[in-house]
Amino acid sequence: MTKNIIFILLISFFMCTSVKAEDGHFGIGTDKFAHFGVSYAGQTVLYGIANKNMNLDKFDSLIISSLGMFAAGVLWETFSSDKMDKKDILANTLGQAAAVTTKIGRAHV
């Protein structure tokens, strides 16, 4: 499980480093890490709500929370600015994948 988390974090780091800074040099986009973190936290919260409050099993909770968080991320990107940033969506998806990986890892322990 730890290897999976490290792998997802490394992939997200390399995907997020392609953001250009204001001076034209490549740098790490803090916005992308914010998208990653919020998606991770949102996925975890939605999973907890679906699993505990709605009494769904773990697989159904993962599906519901994944679809809900993905839809929230796409809607936010659609309505928050004049253009959709695909790298923000990617960072959101990677955050969700990290959350799902930790949930699956805990389910087998």
Sequence and secondary structure as in RCSB ss.txt:
>XXXX:A:sequence
MTKNIIFILLISFFMCTSVKAEDGHFGIGTDKFAHFGVSYAGQTVLYGIANKNMNLDKFDSLIISSLGMFAAGVL
WETFSSDKMDKKDILANTLGQAAAVTTKIGRAHV
>XXXX:A:secstr
 HHHHHHHHHHHHHHHTTEE TTSSEE  HHHHHHHHHHHHHHHHHHHIIIIIS   HHHHHHHHHHHHHHHHHH
HHHHHSSS  HHHHHHHHHHHHHHHHHHHHHHT 
